[in-house]
Amino acid sequence: MKYPLDAKDSFENSMLFWLVRYVKFKLSSLSNKELRDPKALATVNYKLSRDIKSIEELDGLVKISRNAGLTGINTYFNPLKKIYETLKFYELSSLKVIDEELISEVLASVTGGLSDASKKNYRISVINFFAFLDKQNEEDGKAHVFDINLKNWGGISGVRGQKLPEFMSEEEVKKFLNAIENADFKVNTNRNKLIIKTIIFTGIRVSEALNLKRKDITEEGDLYIIRIRGKGNKYRIVMIKRHLIEAHIDAIAINYINKEGYLFINKKGTRLTQAYVSRIVEQILFSAGIRKEKNGAHMLRHTFATMLYKKQKDLVLVQEALGHASLNTSRIYTHFDNDKLKLAAQVAEELNG
């Protein structure tokens, strides 16, 4: 069923109306291979069919969907939420006054300081949303067409403009590892220590760690061989010295293995969330006296990649270890090669002499 573009009594309510419909559309079109809580998703879909009162309510439903296994929904919704919140300040009278120039202006405002990869996500999200509106709105037999493609949007500046990810120095890593050893989580201490150590010692994504099953970890000499299911259901292996995590694995093997075999679960038998893991990381960082702009668990992956490249100078190894589809994705870690920068400083000194 199609609706008038200005379906509600104000710009804010009309845009919220379309955001709700768009989220519902995306939930039905995203891959459900990772779906682990069908009941939660069914509840979200039911609530999306009712009257959503605020962007915060919609955001809460999106988070439930993400935790149920549809992780990709964030990529589409989060940029639109920011744009919605910014557009409210313009006090627009109708969605029909939105054009590519206005969207470019808003994007320049909300994506300042973001990496090129994040900016591309914003662009894709906006294009998809307005393409959806182009097809779904209708009034008096006619549709309003935005035709927003952002081909000339200047927010993406190429690799040189890419924001470098947050990471820990070697000294900070030592403090962090010491803080892990001394951490006391009251309950689930071994489980929490195991997931944090596994991420920082292998560089796997948080989502990959949460998908680990006990059968994915096998022994080979003094190593654990860990089978990882990455993005696009592509598999790879990582390795970790057994002595680094063996005690934790032995401690949780009996108490926390659920019927599906997932390693990192709560007392209800369901998998932990990425938000929970990030809270653990923040707690450990705080106790270690380490302050970062971004304290989430993903920072551990960047730390591993940075240390790996610094010590091995092998970009292909970084690509293989982190499961990057493209070598260009791994190339960002060459920016941390201070030895090369020191050579440049030496050349300048010689020129001066």
C-alpha positions in Angstrom: 0.0 0.0 0.0 1.3 3.5 -1.0 0.8 6.6 1.1 1.1 10.4 0.5 4.6 11.7 1.1 3.5 14.0 3.9 1.5 11.2 5.5 1.3 12.9 9.0 0.5 16.4 10.4 4.2 17.6 10.6 7.5 17.1 8.8 8.9 15.3 11.9 6.0 12.8 12.1 5.9 12.2 8.4 9.6 11.4 8.2 9.3 9.2 11.3 6.4 7.4 9.6 8.6 6.6 6.5 11.6 5.6 8.6 9.4 3.1 10.4 8.2 1.7 7.1 11.7 1.6 5.7 13.0 -0.3 8.8 10.2 -2.8 8.4 11.1 -3.2 4.7 14.8 -3.7 5.5 14.1 -6.3 8.2 12.3 -8.4 5.7 14.9 -8.0 3.0 18.1 -8.5 5.0 19.7 -12.0 5.1 18.4 -14.0 8.1 21.2 -16.5 8.2 22.5 -15.1 11.5 19.0 -14.8 13.0 19.0 -16.4 16.5 15.9 -15.1 18.1 12.9 -15.3 15.7 10.4 -14.4 18.5 12.2 -11.1 19.1 12.1 -10.3 15.5 8.4 -11.2 15.2 7.7 -8.9 18.2 9.6 -6.0 16.5 7.7 -6.5 13.3 4.4 -6.4 15.2 5.3 -3.2 17.0 6.5 -1.6 13.8 3.0 -2.2 12.5 1.6 -0.1 15.3 2.0 3.6 16.0 5.7 4.5 16.8 5.8 7.7 18.8 9.4 8.7 18.6 12.8 8.1 16.9 14.0 6.7 20.3 11.3 4.1 20.3 12.3 3.1 16.7 16.0 3.0 17.7 15.1 0.6 20.5 13.4 -1.7 18.1 16.3 -1.6 15.7 18.7 -2.6 18.6 16.5 -5.5 19.5 16.6 -6.6 15.8 20.3 -6.3 15.8 20.7 -8.4 18.9 18.3 -11.0 17.4 20.9 -11.5 14.7 20.1 -9.0 11.9 23.3 -7.0 12.5 23.1 -5.3 9.1 20.1 -3.2 10.1 22.4 -0.7 12.0 24.2 0.1 8.8 21.0 1.3 7.2 19.3 2.9 10.2 22.0 4.7 12.2 22.9 7.2 9.5 19.2 8.0 8.9 18.6 8.6 12.6 21.4 11.2 12.6 20.0 12.8 9.5 16.5 12.9 10.9 17.7 14.5 14.1 19.6 17.2 12.1 16.7 17.9 9.7 14.5 18.7 12.7 16.5 21.9 13.2 15.6 23.1 9.7 11.9 23.3 10.7 10.8 22.1 7.2 7.2 22.3 6.2 7.2 19.2 4.0 9.4 16.3 2.9 9.0 17.6 -0.6 11.4 20.5 0.0 14.2 18.0 0.6 16.6 17.9 -2.3 20.2 16.7 -3.0 21.7 20.0 -2.1 20.1 19.9 1.4 21.0 16.3 2.0 24.6 17.1 1.0 24.7 19.9 3.5 23.3 17.7 6.2 25.8 14.9 5.4 28.7 17.4 5.6 27.4 18.3 9.1 26.9 14.8 10.5 29.8 13.0 9.0 32.6 15.4 10.0 35.5 13.5 11.5 34.2 10.1 10.3 36.3 7.6 8.3 35.7 7.3 4.5 34.2 3.9 5.1 31.6 5.4 7.5 30.9 8.2 5.1 30.3 5.7 2.3 27.8 3.9 4.6 26.0 7.2 5.2 25.8 7.8 1.4 24.5 4.3 0.7 22.0 4.5 3.5 20.6 7.9 2.2 20.4 6.7 -1.4 18.6 3.5 -0.4 16.1 5.4 1.8 15.1 8.0 -0.7 14.9 5.4 -3.5 12.5 3.6 -1.2 10.5 6.8 -0.9 10.5 7.3 -4.6 8.7 4.0 -5.1 6.4 4.0 -2.1 4.8 7.5 -2.0 1.7 8.3 -4.0 -0.9 11.0 -3.9 -3.7 11.6 -6.6 -2.0 8.9 -8.7 1.3 10.7 -8.7 4.6 10.1 -6.9 7.1 12.6 -5.7 10.6 11.5 -7.0 13.6 12.7 -5.0 16.2 11.1 -7.4 19.0 11.5 -4.9 22.2 9.8 -5.9 24.9 12.0 -4.3 27.4 11.4 -7.1 29.1 14.7 -6.5 28.9 14.7 -2.7 32.4 15.8 -1.5 32.3 14.0 1.8 34.4 11.1 0.6 38.0 12.2 0.1 39.8 8.9 -0.7 42.3 6.9 1.3 44.4 9.9 2.3 41.5 11.4 4.2 40.7 8.2 6.1 40.4 8.6 9.8 42.9 6.3 11.6 41.4 3.9 14.0 41.9 4.0 17.7 44.5 1.6 19.1 46.6 0.9 22.2 50.4 1.3 22.3 52.5 -1.7 23.4 52.9 -0.1 26.9 49.1 0.3 27.1 48.6 -3.3 25.9 50.7 -4.6 28.8 48.7 -2.5 31.3 45.5 -3.8 29.7 46.5 -7.4 29.9 47.5 -7.0 33.5 44.2 -5.4 34.2 42.4 -8.5 32.6 44.3 -10.8 34.9 43.3 -8.8 38.0 39.7 -8.2 36.9 37.0 -9.7 39.1 33.6 -9.8 37.5 32.0 -11.6 40.5 30.4 -14.1 38.2 31.4 -15.3 34.7 34.9 -14.1 35.3 36.5 -16.9 33.1 34.0 -16.4 30.3 34.6 -12.6 30.2 38.4 -12.9 30.4 38.3 -15.5 27.6 36.4 -13.5 25.1 38.5 -10.4 25.7 41.8 -12.3 25.4 40.6 -14.2 22.3 39.8 -10.9 20.6 43.0 -9.0 21.5 45.3 -12.1 20.8 43.8 -12.9 17.4 42.2 -9.7 16.1 38.8 -11.4 15.3 35.7 -9.2 15.2 33.4 -9.1 18.2 30.6 -10.7 16.2 33.0 -13.5 15.2 33.8 -14.2 18.8 30.2 -14.3 19.8 29.5 -16.8 17.0 32.2 -19.2 18.3 31.2 -22.7 19.3 33.3 -25.1 21.4 33.8 -27.3 18.4 35.4 -24.5 16.5 38.4 -24.7 18.8 40.8 -27.6 18.3 44.3 -28.4 19.8 47.5 -28.7 17.8 50.6 -29.0 19.8 51.0 -25.8 21.9 48.4 -24.0 19.8 44.6 -23.7 19.6 43.3 -23.6 16.1 40.2 -21.5 15.9 37.8 -21.7 13.0 36.1 -18.4 12.3 33.0 -17.7 10.3 33.5 -14.1 9.0 31.6 -11.7 6.9 29.6 -13.2 4.1 29.8 -16.6 5.8 33.5 -16.9 4.7 35.6 -19.2 6.9 39.2 -18.7 8.0 41.4 -19.9 10.8 43.3 -18.1 13.5 45.8 -19.4 16.0 46.6 -18.7 19.6 49.1 -20.2 22.1 47.2 -22.6 24.4 48.8 -21.3 27.6 47.2 -17.9 27.0 43.6 -19.0 27.3 43.6 -22.7 28.2 42.7 -22.2 31.9 39.7 -20.1 31.0 38.4 -22.6 28.4 38.7 -25.5 30.8 36.9 -23.5 33.5 33.8 -22.7 31.3 33.5 -25.8 29.2 31.1 -27.5 31.6 29.1 -24.6 32.9 28.4 -22.5 29.8 28.1 -24.7 26.8 24.5 -24.5 25.6 22.6 -26.9 23.3 23.8 -25.1 20.2 27.4 -25.2 21.5 28.0 -21.4 21.6 30.9 -20.5 23.9 29.9 -17.1 25.1 26.4 -17.2 26.5 24.5 -15.8 29.5 22.7 -17.7 32.2 19.6 -18.0 30.0 21.7 -19.8 27.3 21.6 -17.0 24.8 24.6 -15.4 23.3 26.2 -12.2 24.7 25.6 -9.0 22.9 28.3 -6.7 21.4 27.2 -3.9 23.7 27.9 -6.2 26.7 31.4 -7.1 25.5 32.2 -3.4 24.9 31.1 -2.6 28.5 33.6 -5.3 29.7 36.4 -3.7 27.7 35.5 -0.2 29.0 35.6 -1.6 32.6 39.1 -3.1 32.0 40.4 0.1 30.3 39.2 2.2 33.2 40.8 0.0 35.8 44.1 0.1 33.8 44.0 3.9 33.6 43.8 3.9 29.8 41.7 6.6 28.1 40.7 6.3 24.5 38.3 8.3 22.3 36.7 5.0 21.4 36.7 2.4 24.2 34.6 -0.3 22.5 35.7 -3.9 21.9 36.5 -3.2 18.2 39.5 -1.1 19.4 41.1 -4.4 20.4 41.0 -5.6 16.8 42.7 -2.5 15.6 45.3 -2.9 18.3 46.1 -6.4 17.3 46.3 -5.4 13.6 48.6 -2.5 14.4 51.0 -4.6 16.5 51.0 -7.3 13.9 52.0 -5.0 11.1 54.5 -3.1 13.2 56.3 -6.4 14.1 56.0 -8.3 10.8 55.7 -5.6 8.2 53.6 -8.1 6.2 50.4 -6.5 4.8 49.2 -9.8 3.3 49.5 -11.4 6.7 47.4 -8.7 8.3 44.7 -9.2 5.5 44.7 -13.0 6.2 44.6 -12.7 9.9 41.9 -10.2 10.1 39.8 -11.6 7.3 39.8 -8.5 5.1 38.3 -9.1 1.7 40.6 -6.5 0.1 44.2 -5.7 0.8 43.2 -2.0 0.6 41.3 -2.5 3.9 44.4 -3.7 5.6 46.6 -1.0 4.1 45.4 1.5 6.7 47.7 -0.1 9.3 50.8 0.9 7.3 50.1 4.4 8.6 51.4 3.3 12.0 54.8 2.3 10.6 56.8 4.8 12.6 60.1 3.2 11.5 59.5 4.6 8.0 58.7 8.0 9.4 62.0 8.0 11.3 63.8 7.3 8.0 62.1 10.3 6.5 63.2 12.4 9.4 66.8 11.2 8.9 66.7 12.2 5.3 65.6 15.7 6.2 68.4 16.0 8.7 71.0 14.9 6.1 69.6 17.5 3.7 70.0 20.1 6.4 73.6 19.1 7.0 
